[in-house]
Amino acid sequence: MAYGNHLKGKFVGSIVLHDSKKYGLMFLFIFITAAVIISTVVFPFWNLIREDVYEEVEILLNERGKCYADTIDNIPKTISNCDHKIGDIVTIKFGQGLANAVIVNP
């Protein structure tokens, strides 16, 4: 006497997924893959790591502890905690393409 469906004594370990679950998992996989591809194209990882640039600049303005200087990349640099006077020549360090800088000792 047999009860239920038997597979001749063999155990089948596969998971049965309904069509809605299959499509859901397929959509999730495609969505994650597309997000990874688009994020690396639009915002590449190496943009997180900026090259440090050192440059000798002249202080153009000192206003309430913030100094401003112009650099070769034509992005005005803001230097916080600055006690230098207008016209002083200092060496600054800044990330390529960024507006903030710090004064360093040469």
Secondary structure, DSSP 8 states (H G I E B T S, - for coil): ---S---TT---------HHHHHHHHHHHHHHHHHHHHHHHHS-GGGSS--EEEEEEEEEEEETTEEEE--TTS--EEESS----TT-EEEEEEETT-SEEEEE--
